[in-house]
Amino acid sequence: MSKIVHSREPIALKLIVSENVASSIIGNRGSNVKELISRTKSNISVSQVHDYYPNTSCRIVMVSGSLSAVSFT
């Protein structure tokens, strides 16, 4: 069983996602990612089109912030 650590230190996640998922995260003219950033107070960046994780056709999504901002609960 995982143990949740409560920390004020920033947490960073690197997600490797398909082009379709990256497009959904970004949304029309960035609307989805802007809303996610605003609601969670986290930093979210998505790699540019054709900037793929090595040897894949997947894009990179970086999410960073407090534990509460980046958790999936």
N, C-alpha and C positions, 0 to 999 in steps of 0.2 A: 504494500500500500504506500502511496506517495505521501510525503509529509509537506505541508504547505509552510513555507518560511515567510514570516512577515518582516519586511525590510523596507526601509526608506530609500535604499539604493535603487538606481534605475535598472530596469530589466530590458533586455533587447531580444527580439525574436527575428529570425530569418526564415521566411516562408518561401518555398519554391512552388510556384503555381503555374497552371496552364495559361495560355494567352486569353482564353475565355474568362477564366476566373479573375485574371488581372484587369480585364476590361470591366467586369462587373464591380470589382472593388473601386475602380476609378469612377465609373458612372459617366453620364452625359456631361461633358465639359468639366469633369472633376467634381461633380455634385456629391457623389457618394463618399469619396475620400474626404472631402471637406467636412461633410456632416459627421463622419466617423471621428475625425480629429477633434471637432468641436465638442461632440458628446462625450468622448473618452478622455480628452486632454492628453492624448498621446501623440507621438510623432509617427507619421506613416509615410513611407516613400515607396514608390513602385518603379522598377527599372524601366528605362526607355524601350520603345518598340524595337525589336531586334537586338536588344541587349540581354542575352540569355545567360542562364547559369551554364557553366562550361559543359560541353558535350550533350546539351539538351536543347529543347525548343521551349523551355520554361522560363518565366520571368521571376525576378526576385522582389519580394515584398519585405521591407524592413519595418518593424513596429517596435517602438521604444517608449518607455515611460515608467510610471510607478507600477507596482504589482497589480493594484486595482484597475489601472488603466488598460493593461495588456492582458488581463485574465479573461478567460472564456466562460464566465459564469453568468 
